[in-house]
Amino acid sequence: MSAGPDPAWSRACLAAALVALDPAGAGTVLRARPGPVREAWLDRLRALLPPGAPVTRLPAGIADDELLGGLDLPATLRTGRPVAQAGLAARSHGGVMLVPMAERLTPGTAARLAQALDAGAVEIARDGVIARYPARFGLVLLDEGEGEDETVPACLADRAAFHLDLDAVPVGAITAAPPPLDLALALALARAADPGMPAEAADTLCALAARLGIASLRAPLLALRVARLHAALDGRAVAGEPDLTAAAALVLAPRARTWPPDDEEESAPPPAAETGREGEPASGPDDDDRRDDHRRVDDRILAAAAASLPPGLLARLVSGVAPRTRSPGAGRAGAAAAAQRGRPVGVRPGDPRRGRLALIETLRAAAPWQRLRRGDGEARLRITAQDLRIRRLVQRRETTTIFAVDASGSAALERLAEAKGAVEQLLAECYVRRDRVALVAFRGGGADLLLVPTRSLVRAKRALAALPGGGGTPLAAGIAAAGRLAAAERRGGRSPVVLLLTDGRANIDRAGRPGRAQAGADALAAARALAAEGIPGLVIDTAARPQDAARALAAAMGARYLPMPQADAARLAKAVREVAPAA
């Protein structure tokens, strides 16, 4: 007896049909490694798209003029006047753009794609050309990330209707045959249809999104659009409960951050008839029946969405473990040094003897002026010194933020909570920025390296959770350990920053003996040694009131002093970013 079709593959095939029906209105995040399963889905999507619909591929590291458009240099040189050229976004109009390794998109490219998706067009106004091109296309973001920190940029994932995970689909479950003819006919008829939506559809999808912990307002809007597409595909004039069920399963369920408990009904507020204020009409039996009917519809749709979740995900949502996301926001890049070698980051006017000539950009700068510079009958290109462009190159250095945390005393838990919040915020963009975080804790008789430099948020959380508190304060040992790690990171070509969380009141000296006077002197000596190495830092005073000892320690380190009697992770992360330019 043969097994039935794989549910994940069936949902993916339905999503492919809906994307083909309206590419611009139904983008996709496709979590799948390169292989036959992913290629079979992409082949199916290509086969279902309208004839002539373009399918383009976004190259890695694409420049702005290639993505959005710009000056057509050959045509400009040939005609002697600026000629505009459409970019990849405009050439994808009416079709689909594939984005391999979408988890590695730079924030700038992701922002430009998001702007094009919102506007449905791209505008260019540079290099002497002004143009506007229609650019309504769908994105297929191929997520090939390995760890929890490698995810598609949130600004694009939020705009994609479907989030599909095909990693667990076995090769034997895929159907490599072309889509059936009746599906192609249904798509052709659906493209000319315009189904209506019930008045309560938007309320239902918004209520479901709220119950699933989805904060984005785009999610119910995308679900509403998918419900309309599903109704058109099935030939219904008005979308009904099957269409809302499909939309909840395809759009809302993969975005769920939590899952309503089974006893949610018991904790629901009492009906308005019992809580109505004096002078207001209480709801009657008919209102209660309508409310119950609406709730039953929501529950049926929710149950269908639960059945569509990948194995194991529902249990994680019920337990409060949300899916992985990549938070938007600014991480901190490492120090970048201008050099003759490195990664190109643009061009600037300059002398080619003091840099590398950017030939194309030089010709681009000279092209608009050729009609004025050429004499009668002259065909050669005239270039002046003002046209010369040289490349701007940087040698990027990773940044390693070293948290040196005082884990001694009764207030250790509060200090570690603040360190944990800061580590989580700073690690949010570590994969994109290639920055790293390390953790040194000191207590009792010495200091321990609990977390070697890493970008893994999971490892950072585990190291912090496993750290015990209490004991003496070997402050000098903690500063020295952070300094040794910083020196090693610098030798490895990285830019270290030391973040010291302490109240400054040391009571264990470098030799491990108790005594406040010698311990304080050793701590100041270690701080001066750190400053002599030129390692930037930040001293966070974690005492209930600002301490002179911590202020003196910051002065010896040449670091910024920040008293935080009631520190919060946001202020701490902001302070670290402000220290960054000195790195």
VOGU-3710 file (C-alpha; in Angstrom, 3 decimals, decimal comma):
1> msagpdpaws> 0,000/0,000/0,000  1,571/3,270/-1,118  1,795/6,217/1,210  -0,124/9,376/0,441  1,462/12,604/-0,735  3,731/14,415/1,710  1,702/17,199/3,434  4,589/19,686/3,305  5,080/19,062/-0,409  1,338/19,411/-1,073
11> raclaaalva> 1,281/22,775/0,725  4,351/23,871/-1,206  2,697/22,954/-4,519  -0,425/24,925/-3,551  1,772/27,909/-2,631  3,534/27,658/-6,011  0,182/27,832/-7,792  -0,862/30,891/-5,770  2,481/32,611/-6,436  2,056/31,935/-10,160
21> ldpagagtvl> -1,438/33,411/-9,973  -0,176/36,733/-8,571  3,649/36,858/-8,318  3,771/40,434/-7,024  1,219/39,752/-4,321  2,590/36,489/-2,951  6,321/36,312/-2,345  7,945/33,277/-0,737  10,656/32,455/1,788  11,805/28,971/0,782
31> rarpgpvrea> 13,811/27,207/3,462  15,577/24,468/1,500  19,117/23,364/0,746  20,210/23,030/-2,887  18,983/19,708/-4,191  16,265/17,922/-6,126  13,435/18,984/-3,800  14,141/22,675/-4,177  14,732/22,396/-7,918  11,470/20,454/-8,363
41> wldrlrallp> 9,548/23,242/-6,606  11,227/25,937/-8,677  10,556/24,013/-11,883  6,911/23,719/-10,890  6,710/27,459/-10,260  8,277/28,249/-13,651  5,809/25,930/-15,389  2,803/27,603/-13,736  3,807/31,216/-14,412  2,059/33,012/-17,282
51> pgapvtrlpa> 3,760/32,636/-20,673  6,526/35,163/-21,055  6,751/35,984/-17,342  10,423/36,613/-16,530  12,288/34,543/-13,939  15,466/36,374/-12,953  18,178/35,596/-10,415  19,765/38,140/-8,079  23,586/37,928/-8,201  25,527/38,125/-4,960
61> giaddellgg> 26,867/41,601/-4,205  24,827/43,300/-6,922  25,501/47,014/-7,328  22,738/49,614/-7,111  22,886/50,568/-10,786  22,557/46,897/-11,773  19,606/46,367/-9,441  17,703/49,626/-9,920  19,046/50,919/-13,233  21,270/53,747/-14,306
71> ldlpatlrtg> 23,315/55,040/-17,196  23,619/52,840/-20,296  27,292/53,531/-20,899  27,704/52,066/-24,440  24,574/53,826/-25,711  25,592/57,079/-24,019  29,066/56,994/-25,574  27,571/56,149/-28,962  24,965/58,916/-28,980  26,791/61,542/-26,921
81> rpvaqaglaa> 23,835/62,054/-24,569  22,735/60,291/-21,367  20,736/57,122/-22,049  18,968/55,318/-19,205  19,087/51,577/-18,717  16,639/49,456/-16,706  17,986/47,386/-13,828  17,234/43,847/-12,719  14,183/44,936/-10,698  12,515/46,460/-13,763
91> rshggvmlvp> 13,438/43,480/-15,926  11,668/41,251/-13,388  8,361/43,129/-13,811  5,460/40,710/-14,072  7,504/37,713/-12,979  9,645/36,344/-10,179  13,109/37,193/-8,870  15,035/34,329/-7,261  17,382/35,334/-4,423  19,923/32,582/-3,611
101> maerltpgta> 21,454/32,661/-0,106  18,950/35,315/0,941  20,223/35,104/4,526  23,414/36,818/3,318  21,760/39,834/1,732  23,278/43,110/2,852  20,946/45,497/4,703  21,218/48,021/1,844  20,163/45,549/-0,860  17,344/44,235/1,324
111> arlaqaldag> 16,073/47,785/1,911  16,103/48,595/-1,811  14,204/45,414/-2,647  11,655/46,185/0,049  11,176/49,697/-1,323  10,654/48,339/-4,844  8,098/45,811/-3,558  6,158/48,531/-1,745  6,187/51,037/-4,610  5,808/48,576/-7,479
121> aveiardgvi> 8,317/50,695/-9,385  11,899/51,949/-9,260  13,014/55,514/-9,823  16,524/56,618/-10,782  17,864/60,146/-10,800  21,651/60,127/-11,122  24,444/60,251/-13,696  22,384/62,725/-15,708  19,386/60,423/-16,197  15,911/60,513/-14,663
131> aryparfglv> 13,637/57,541/-15,257  10,874/55,493/-13,649  10,258/51,831/-14,436  7,407/49,555/-13,327  8,713/46,777/-11,085  5,883/44,576/-9,787  7,499/41,216/-9,177  7,534/38,428/-6,636  10,526/37,479/-4,533  11,502/33,866/-3,905
141> lldegegede> 13,993/34,121/-1,047  16,060/30,935/-0,863  17,046/30,529/2,786  20,124/28,322/3,072  21,198/29,405/6,573  22,860/26,878/8,853  22,399/28,268/12,378  19,766/30,163/14,298  21,470/33,462/13,523  21,394/32,954/9,748
151> tvpacladra> 17,983/34,094/8,590  16,405/36,140/5,836  16,293/39,918/6,530  13,146/40,706/8,484  12,063/43,507/6,135  11,778/40,998/3,262  10,493/38,034/5,270  7,659/40,225/6,557  6,618/41,056/2,981  6,604/37,423/1,813
161> afhldldavp> 3,228/35,729/2,017  4,525/32,151/2,206  7,195/30,723/4,499  7,900/27,189/3,283  10,280/24,653/4,810  11,215/21,833/2,436  14,264/20,529/4,309  12,255/17,667/5,789  10,561/16,682/2,491  12,033/13,378/1,251
171> vgaitaappp> 13,140/13,168/-2,357  10,701/10,329/-2,968  7,748/12,551/-2,057  8,237/15,093/-4,837  6,382/14,889/-8,105  8,691/15,805/-10,934  5,946/15,504/-13,561  4,590/18,704/-15,142  1,549/20,237/-13,436  -1,745/18,785/-14,685
181> ldlalalala> -3,571/20,554/-17,490  -6,626/21,214/-15,347  -4,459/23,261/-12,949  -3,125/25,329/-15,840  -6,705/25,911/-17,022  -7,794/26,851/-13,494  -4,937/29,366/-13,264  -5,883/30,904/-16,614  -9,493/31,339/-15,476  -8,465/32,584/-12,016
191> raadpgmpae> -6,332/35,394/-13,475  -9,485/36,912/-14,949  -11,576/36,417/-11,784  -12,122/38,855/-8,928  -13,728/37,032/-5,993  -15,466/38,982/-3,270  -14,607/38,786/0,412  -17,109/38,403/3,270  -17,337/41,385/5,589  -16,107/39,367/8,569
201> aadtlcalaa> -13,067/37,856/6,772  -10,690/40,631/7,797  -11,859/40,462/11,423  -11,390/36,699/11,489  -7,841/36,793/10,125  -6,835/39,689/12,398  -8,223/37,832/15,424  -6,325/34,684/14,451  -3,096/36,638/13,982  -3,497/38,158/17,455
211> rlgiaslrap> -4,135/34,745/19,035  -0,974/33,398/17,354  1,152/36,240/18,723  1,858/37,749/15,292  2,742/41,422/15,730  3,114/42,314/12,049  0,123/44,044/10,467  1,182/42,736/7,066  0,435/39,122/8,015  -3,392/39,386/8,080
221> llalrvarlh> -3,307/41,582/4,960  -1,264/38,969/3,122  -3,578/36,246/4,421  -6,567/38,177/3,105  -4,945/38,409/-0,320  -4,075/34,704/-0,307  -7,653/33,822/0,637  -8,891/35,788/-2,393  -6,363/34,033/-4,659  -7,375/30,640/-3,275
231> aaldgravag> -11,039/31,377/-3,937  -10,235/32,422/-7,514  -8,209/29,251/-8,053  -11,102/27,088/-6,839  -13,614/29,027/-8,956  -15,638/30,581/-6,119  -17,241/33,975/-6,613  -16,975/34,776/-2,902  -14,228/33,546/-0,572  -15,462/31,208/2,133
241> epdltaaaal> -14,212/29,274/5,112  -12,043/26,875/3,011  -10,194/29,876/1,587  -9,677/31,456/5,017  -8,483/28,086/6,299  -5,939/27,807/3,488  -4,762/31,376/4,103  -4,340/30,750/7,836  -2,435/27,525/7,184  -0,128/29,004/4,536
251> vlaprartwp> 0,420/32,533/5,843  -0,351/32,747/9,560  0,741/29,344/10,919  4,413/29,584/9,821  4,600/33,061/11,424  3,105/32,014/14,772  5,059/33,107/17,836  2,874/31,246/20,298  -0,112/28,928/20,267  -3,396/29,348/22,169
261> pddeeesapp> -3,766/26,810/24,979  -6,565/24,269/24,845  -8,257/25,872/27,858  -8,322/29,350/26,318  -12,088/29,316/26,389  -12,052/29,006/30,171  -9,942/32,124/30,574  -11,986/34,189/28,127  -13,740/37,283/29,522  -17,397/36,943/30,428
271> paaetgrege> -19,954/37,971/27,798  -21,080/41,579/27,593  -24,505/40,661/29,029  -22,825/40,014/32,395  -20,482/43,021/32,395  -22,633/45,660/30,742  -22,722/49,042/32,443  -25,896/50,656/33,657  -27,779/52,386/30,861  -26,202/50,247/28,103
281> pasgpddddr> -28,254/47,523/26,464  -26,902/44,081/27,317  -26,364/41,634/24,516  -29,124/39,151/23,994  -29,189/35,488/23,063  -28,836/36,249/19,350  -25,613/38,213/19,984  -24,253/35,373/22,083  -25,089/32,857/19,350  -23,343/34,979/16,719
291> rddhrrvddr> -20,300/35,354/18,987  -20,192/31,601/19,604  -20,553/30,859/15,885  -17,732/33,269/15,078  -15,543/31,681/17,748  -16,255/28,200/16,409  -15,234/29,324/12,910  -11,996/30,755/14,331  -11,304/27,510/16,161  -11,891/25,408/13,052
301> ilaaaaaslp> -9,521/27,577/11,039  -6,986/27,459/13,862  -7,201/23,673/14,004  -6,550/23,480/10,270  -3,554/25,782/10,688  -2,204/23,554/13,460  -2,434/20,545/11,163  -0,328/22,391/8,597  2,603/23,067/10,925  5,819/21,077/10,418
311> pgllarlvsg> 6,444/18,250/12,909  7,731/19,533/16,230  6,957/23,196/15,587  3,553/23,115/17,293  5,095/21,693/20,469  7,741/24,423/20,463  5,118/27,133/20,030  2,977/25,763/22,851  6,036/25,697/25,111  6,843/29,299/24,219
321> vaprtrspga> 9,879/28,707/21,968  9,278/30,986/18,986  10,684/30,413/15,496  13,991/31,953/14,597  14,052/35,474/13,197  16,665/37,933/12,327  16,024/41,185/14,105  16,196/44,386/12,107  18,413/47,086/13,429  21,931/48,252/13,320
331> gragaaaaaq> 24,657/45,963/14,437  28,155/47,320/14,683  30,722/46,720/11,978  34,372/46,284/12,707  36,902/48,996/12,128  37,492/49,615/8,416  40,838/50,863/7,234  41,428/52,496/3,873  44,129/50,682/1,900  45,384/49,871/-1,559
341> rgrpvgvrpg> 43,966/46,392/-1,136  40,576/45,397/0,138  36,908/45,275/-0,717  35,615/48,032/-3,045  32,971/50,186/-1,384  32,462/52,824/-4,072  34,400/55,375/-6,051  35,544/58,954/-5,599  37,270/61,594/-7,724  41,029/61,221/-7,462
351> dprrgrlali> 44,409/60,638/-9,045  44,957/57,099/-10,415  48,560/57,337/-9,212  47,217/57,336/-5,656  44,648/54,623/-6,098  43,140/52,124/-8,502  41,437/53,610/-11,551  37,720/52,855/-11,822  37,473/52,813/-15,613  33,731/52,301/-16,016
361> etlraaapwq> 32,891/55,027/-13,500  35,385/57,364/-15,193  33,696/56,801/-18,555  30,304/57,221/-16,906  31,347/60,608/-15,518  32,729/61,763/-18,871  29,944/60,475/-21,139  27,295/63,193/-20,569  29,770/65,950/-21,576  30,995/64,550/-24,896
371> rlrrgdgear> 28,663/66,612/-27,072  30,114/69,813/-25,598  33,732/68,647/-25,637  33,954/67,138/-29,106  34,737/69,237/-32,128  32,956/68,958/-35,451  33,513/65,536/-36,930  35,549/64,365/-33,959  34,794/60,821/-32,798  37,283/60,213/-30,038
381> lritaqdlri> 36,365/60,342/-26,357  37,534/63,385/-24,388  38,300/62,788/-20,694  39,451/65,507/-18,304  41,043/65,273/-14,858  37,666/66,038/-13,271  36,256/62,817/-14,763  38,848/60,496/-13,225  37,496/58,171/-10,563  39,421/55,847/-8,255
391> rrlvqrrett> 38,095/53,018/-6,158  37,509/53,310/-2,429  38,836/50,155/-0,798  38,522/49,005/2,792  40,101/46,187/4,717  37,404/45,190/7,101  38,283/43,982/10,572  35,893/42,008/12,724  34,959/43,432/16,086  35,001/41,292/19,218
401> tifavdasgs> 33,061/42,648/22,207  34,451/41,111/25,402  32,066/41,150/28,345  33,999/41,025/31,631  31,292/40,389/34,224  31,698/40,641/37,985  29,911/37,480/39,178  30,694/37,963/42,863  28,404/38,919/45,684  24,666/38,799/46,175
411> aalerlaeak> 23,870/41,106/43,243  25,443/38,786/40,647  22,121/37,664/39,200  21,038/41,225/38,397  24,380/42,003/36,744  24,243/38,830/34,690  20,687/39,616/33,579  21,883/42,925/32,143  24,844/41,260/30,449  22,535/38,655/28,946
421> gaveqllaec> 20,226/41,306/27,513  23,128/43,218/25,988  24,682/40,079/24,511  21,371/39,124/22,895  20,945/42,564/21,336  24,525/42,753/20,085  24,371/39,243/18,608  21,191/39,986/16,636  23,150/41,103/13,571  26,474/39,390/14,272
431> yvrrdrvalv> 26,110/37,022/11,325  25,575/39,850/8,873  28,275/42,063/10,398  30,671/39,183/11,122  31,206/40,537/14,648  31,797/38,305/17,659  31,092/38,331/21,403  33,032/36,744/24,276  32,297/36,400/27,992  34,783/36,516/30,886
441> afrgggadll> 33,443/36,112/34,429  35,430/36,665/37,618  34,515/35,535/41,113  36,123/33,750/44,044  39,849/33,415/43,405  40,144/34,151/39,678  38,615/34,693/36,244  37,201/32,190/33,750  36,637/32,424/30,014  33,075/31,144/29,793
451> lvptrslvra> 32,457/31,929/26,149  35,161/32,035/23,509  34,580/34,658/20,798  31,512/33,549/18,868  28,509/34,780/16,912  26,205/32,104/18,322  23,397/33,501/20,440  22,546/30,002/21,656  26,041/29,461/23,067  25,980/32,886/24,747
461> kralaalpgg> 22,669/32,109/26,460  23,912/28,742/27,674  27,138/30,243/29,062  25,245/32,942/30,950  22,636/30,545/32,279  25,304/28,187/33,621  27,277/30,901/35,459  27,064/30,700/39,280  27,368/33,805/41,453  28,865/34,680/44,814
471> ggtplaagia> 32,296/34,808/46,417  35,053/37,409/46,401  35,846/40,011/43,749  39,171/39,358/41,947  38,797/42,464/39,797  42,440/42,578/38,675  42,271/38,974/37,475  39,108/39,731/35,493  40,615/42,792/33,788  43,833/40,908/33,036
481> aagrlaaaer> 41,932/37,981/31,531  39,902/40,340/29,337  43,132/42,085/28,305  44,803/38,819/27,309  41,796/37,834/25,226  41,705/41,304/23,628  45,385/41,059/22,741  44,834/37,662/21,148  41,921/38,999/19,127  44,003/41,951/17,950
491> rggrspvvll> 46,797/39,613/16,846  44,157/37,770/14,851  43,307/40,950/12,944  40,170/41,818/14,877  39,168/44,963/16,799  38,489/44,164/20,479  36,305/46,218/22,836  36,191/45,434/26,565  32,942/45,878/28,455  33,498/45,719/32,227
501> ltdgranidr> 30,440/45,247/34,454  31,413/45,803/38,102  30,931/48,052/41,107  34,724/48,558/41,301  35,073/47,292/44,879  37,799/44,671/44,601  38,766/42,517/47,597  40,980/39,789/46,067  44,433/40,750/44,729  46,318/39,273/41,764
511> agrpgraqag> 47,842/36,581/43,983  44,404/35,448/45,180  44,804/36,858/48,694  42,048/38,880/50,419  42,621/42,559/51,141  40,883/45,602/49,724  43,883/47,949/49,552  46,153/45,644/47,544  43,237/44,361/45,464  42,271/47,929/44,509
521> adalaaaral> 45,859/48,796/43,580  46,174/45,647/41,444  42,897/46,438/39,677  44,061/49,962/38,796  47,381/48,589/37,537  45,572/46,073/35,309  43,310/48,850/34,029  46,316/51,042/33,134  47,923/48,118/31,306  44,742/47,695/29,282
531> aaegipglvi> 44,738/51,400/28,434  48,403/51,226/27,396  47,483/48,605/24,828  45,009/51,070/23,284  42,042/48,772/23,768  38,783/50,765/23,966  36,401/49,957/26,748  33,348/50,821/28,752  32,942/50,505/32,524  29,377/49,820/33,670
541> dtaarpqdaa> 28,936/50,655/37,352  26,437/48,090/38,604  26,257/49,310/42,205  23,039/50,656/43,684  24,676/54,096/43,737  27,573/55,406/41,611  30,902/54,390/43,139  34,104/56,429/43,115  36,058/53,178/42,786  34,357/52,320/39,515
551> ralaaamgar> 34,831/55,878/38,227  38,552/55,732/39,058  38,791/52,360/37,338  37,256/53,798/34,150  39,716/56,700/34,239  42,641/54,284/34,576  41,336/52,246/31,630  40,798/55,346/29,524  37,251/54,096/29,126  33,854/55,690/29,299
561> ylpmpqadaa> 32,120/55,447/32,676  28,419/54,673/32,786  26,632/54,442/36,142  23,602/52,230/35,789  21,912/51,683/39,141  18,850/50,538/37,229  20,510/49,401/34,042  18,505/48,041/31,167  19,740/46,063/28,192  18,742/48,732/25,658
571> rlakavreva> 20,835/51,445/27,344  23,741/49,070/27,695  23,680/48,063/24,022  23,433/51,713/23,012  26,464/52,580/25,144  28,480/49,810/23,498  27,600/51,114/20,036  28,727/54,588/21,080  32,111/53,194/22,086  32,458/51,533/18,666
581> paa> 33,959/54,474/16,675  37,033/54,397/18,894  37,701/50,796/17,880
//
